[in-house]
Each structure stands twice: as C-alpha cells, then as structure tokens.
Amino acid sequence: MLSKEEVLHLLNEAKKEVDRLETNRQEDLGNSINYIENELQLQRVLSQVEAYEKVLG
C-alpha cells in the first residue's frame, strides 16, 4: 500500500503530465492520429489525477 506522500508525489507527477499534454494541444501535432493519441493520453492522466485525489480524500 502506498503512503500518503507517495500518492501525493504520483498526483503531482500526473498534474505535470496533464500540463504537458495540454501544451501539446496548442502545438501542431502533425496529423489527426497524433492529436487523437494526445487526447487519449490526456483523458487517461486526468482519470489518474481524479483517482489520486479520491484516495487522498
């Protein structure tokens, strides 16, 4: 089982990844496949953030 500090670390890392993926949205991703992959990753990481926040209460 993860400690509160470990979950906080994972939450912070996930939030950094969300920021990176949202920045990618504004850049030219080259084609629609790259855009879709970016959006899927973004949704996955946002779900992780939500889960970590629920764990922390």
MDTraj code that builds the backbone (N, CA, C; nanometers):
import mdtraj as md
import numpy as np

residues = "MET LEU SER LYS GLU GLU VAL LEU HIS LEU LEU ASN GLU ALA LYS LYS GLU VAL ASP ARG LEU GLU THR ASN ARG GLN GLU ASP LEU GLY ASN SER ILE ASN TYR ILE GLU ASN GLU LEU GLN LEU GLN ARG VAL LEU SER GLN VAL GLU ALA TYR GLU LYS VAL LEU GLY".split()
xyz = np.array([
    [0.0840, -0.1180, 0.0000],
    [0.0000, 0.0000, 0.0000],
    [0.0885, 0.1243, 0.0000],
    [0.0473, 0.2232, -0.0739],
    [0.1243, 0.3465, -0.0857],
    [0.0962, 0.4400, 0.0314],
    [0.2000, 0.5115, 0.0719],
    [0.1821, 0.6117, 0.1767],
    [0.1191, 0.7368, 0.1158],
    [0.0730, 0.8242, 0.2027],
    [0.0126, 0.9496, 0.1581],
    [0.1128, 1.0312, 0.0760],
    [0.2381, 1.0327, 0.1195],
    [0.3411, 1.1080, 0.0486],
    [0.3643, 1.0519, -0.0912],
    [0.3613, 0.9192, -0.1041],
    [0.3797, 0.8571, -0.2353],
    [0.2635, 0.8904, -0.3288],
    [0.1420, 0.8893, -0.2752],
    [0.0252, 0.9241, -0.3563],
    [0.0327, 1.0710, -0.3975],
    [0.0752, 1.1575, -0.3063],
    [0.0918, 1.2996, -0.3397],
    [0.1947, 1.3186, -0.4510],
    [0.3029, 1.2428, -0.4432],
    [0.4053, 1.2500, -0.5475],
    [0.3471, 1.2069, -0.6821],
    [0.2737, 1.0960, -0.6831],
    [0.2108, 1.0490, -0.8068],
    [0.1112, 1.1514, -0.8603],
    [0.0361, 1.2129, -0.7703],
    [-0.0603, 1.3157, -0.8099],
    [0.0110, 1.4344, -0.8745],
    [0.1178, 1.4797, -0.8131],
    [0.1925, 1.5937, -0.8676],
    [0.2530, 1.5611, -1.0034],
    [0.3062, 1.4397, -1.0180],
    [0.3625, 1.3989, -1.1468],
    [0.2538, 1.3908, -1.2535],
    [0.1374, 1.3411, -1.2169],
    [0.0263, 1.3320, -1.3120],
    [-0.0189, 1.4712, -1.3546],
    [-0.0214, 1.5650, -1.2609],
    [-0.0609, 1.7021, -1.2952],
    [0.0403, 1.7665, -1.3900],
    [0.1683, 1.7367, -1.3712],
    [0.2701, 1.7867, -1.4638],
    [0.2471, 1.7294, -1.6037],
    [0.2119, 1.6023, -1.6095],
    [0.1851, 1.5382, -1.7382],
    [0.0620, 1.5991, -1.8048],
    [-0.0403, 1.6317, -1.7264],
    [-0.1589, 1.6990, -1.7810],
    [-0.1175, 1.8325, -1.8430],
    [-0.0356, 1.9084, -1.7734],
    [0.0110, 2.0371, -1.8267],
    [0.0854, 2.0180, -1.9588],
    [0.1708, 1.9165, -1.9644],
    [0.2476, 1.8899, -2.0857],
    [0.1552, 1.8526, -2.2016],
    [0.0583, 1.7658, -2.1740],
    [-0.0338, 1.7224, -2.2790],
    [-0.1240, 1.8364, -2.3252],
    [-0.1642, 1.9223, -2.2327],
    [-0.2456, 2.0375, -2.2715],
    [-0.1646, 2.1356, -2.3555],
    [-0.0362, 2.1484, -2.3274],
    [0.0509, 2.2317, -2.4099],
    [0.0620, 2.1731, -2.5502],
    [0.0705, 2.0397, -2.5584],
    [0.0765, 1.9736, -2.6890],
    [-0.0457, 2.0045, -2.7734],
    [-0.1591, 2.0227, -2.7099],
    [-0.2823, 2.0548, -2.7827],
    [-0.2653, 2.1794, -2.8679],
    [-0.1890, 2.2738, -2.8171],
    [-0.1756, 2.4030, -2.8835],
    [-0.0667, 2.4025, -2.9901],
    [0.0125, 2.2950, -2.9948],
    [0.1172, 2.2841, -3.0952],
    [0.0640, 2.2062, -3.2141],
    [0.1335, 2.2168, -3.3249],
    [0.0969, 2.1406, -3.4433],
    [0.1387, 1.9958, -3.4207],
    [0.0419, 1.9064, -3.4085],
    [0.0721, 1.7661, -3.3817],
    [0.0934, 1.6867, -3.5107],
    [0.0899, 1.7528, -3.6226],
    [0.1252, 1.6880, -3.7473],
    [0.0104, 1.6226, -3.8203],
    [-0.0661, 1.5442, -3.7500],
    [-0.1808, 1.4801, -3.8144],
    [-0.2837, 1.4411, -3.7098],
    [-0.3960, 1.3943, -3.7568],
    [-0.5060, 1.3644, -3.6654],
    [-0.4751, 1.2473, -3.5727],
    [-0.3912, 1.1530, -3.6168],
    [-0.3572, 1.0395, -3.5301],
    [-0.2818, 1.0884, -3.4072],
    [-0.1859, 1.1779, -3.4262],
    [-0.1119, 1.2327, -3.3123],
    [-0.2042, 1.3106, -3.2194],
    [-0.2974, 1.3836, -3.2768],
    [-0.3936, 1.4594, -3.1960],
    [-0.4784, 1.3642, -3.1120],
    [-0.5285, 1.2586, -3.1740],
    [-0.6127, 1.1616, -3.1026],
    [-0.5332, 1.0920, -2.9934],
    [-0.4099, 1.0521, -3.0234],
    [-0.3254, 0.9889, -2.9213],
    [-0.3027, 1.0827, -2.8036],
    [-0.2785, 1.2089, -2.8314],
    [-0.2585, 1.3074, -2.7254],
    [-0.3842, 1.3205, -2.6398],
    [-0.5008, 1.3267, -2.7046],
    [-0.6267, 1.3398, -2.6310],
    [-0.6544, 1.2163, -2.5456],
    [-0.6247, 1.0982, -2.5979],
    [-0.6444, 0.9756, -2.5199],
    [-0.5529, 0.9732, -2.3984],
    [-0.4270, 1.0114, -2.4179],
    [-0.3342, 1.0179, -2.3050],
    [-0.3823, 1.1192, -2.2023],
    [-0.4303, 1.2320, -2.2496],
    [-0.4790, 1.3363, -2.1594],
    [-0.5951, 1.2851, -2.0756],
    [-0.6891, 1.2178, -2.1364],
    [-0.8036, 1.1640, -2.0623],
    [-0.7601, 1.0588, -1.9610],
    [-0.6623, 0.9758, -1.9989],
    [-0.6118, 0.8730, -1.9075],
    [-0.5473, 0.9378, -1.7853],
    [-0.4655, 1.0386, -1.8080],
    [-0.3954, 1.1042, -1.6972],
    [-0.4933, 1.1831, -1.6106],
    [-0.5920, 1.2461, -1.6717],
    [-0.6939, 1.3163, -1.5923],
    [-0.7695, 1.2188, -1.5022],
    [-0.7931, 1.0982, -1.5505],
    [-0.8580, 0.9958, -1.4679],
    [-0.7688, 0.9556, -1.3517],
    [-0.6386, 0.9465, -1.3773],
    [-0.5447, 0.9150, -1.2697],
    [-0.5462, 1.0248, -1.1640],
    [-0.5459, 1.1492, -1.2073],
    [-0.5499, 1.2622, -1.1136],
    [-0.6745, 1.2516, -1.0265],
    [-0.7877, 1.2259, -1.0886],
    [-0.9129, 1.2134, -1.0133],
    [-0.9052, 1.0993, -0.9119],
    [-0.8483, 0.9873, -0.9524],
    [-0.8369, 0.8731, -0.8616],
    [-0.7446, 0.9050, -0.7440],
    [-0.6306, 0.9672, -0.7718],
    [-0.5383, 1.0036, -0.6640],
    [-0.6040, 1.1006, -0.5666],
    [-0.6799, 1.1956, -0.6188],
    [-0.7478, 1.2916, -0.5319],
    [-0.8527, 1.2230, -0.4454],
    [-0.9210, 1.1231, -0.4988],
    [-1.0198, 1.0491, -0.4190],
    [-0.9512, 0.9683, -0.3096],
    [-0.8370, 0.9098, -0.3429],
    [-0.7626, 0.8318, -0.2434],
    [-0.7197, 0.9217, -0.1277],
    [-0.6786, 1.0430, -0.1618],
    [-0.6333, 1.1356, -0.0579],
    [-0.7491, 1.1946, 0.0217],
    [-0.8695, 1.1834, -0.0323],
    [-0.9882, 1.2302, 0.0388],
    [-1.0049, 1.3756, 0.0221],
])
top = md.Topology()
chain = top.add_chain()
for i, resn in enumerate(residues, 1):
    res = top.add_residue(resn, chain, resSeq=i)
    for name in ("N", "CA", "C"):
        top.add_atom(name, md.element.get_by_symbol(name[0]), res)
traj = md.Trajectory(xyz[None], top)
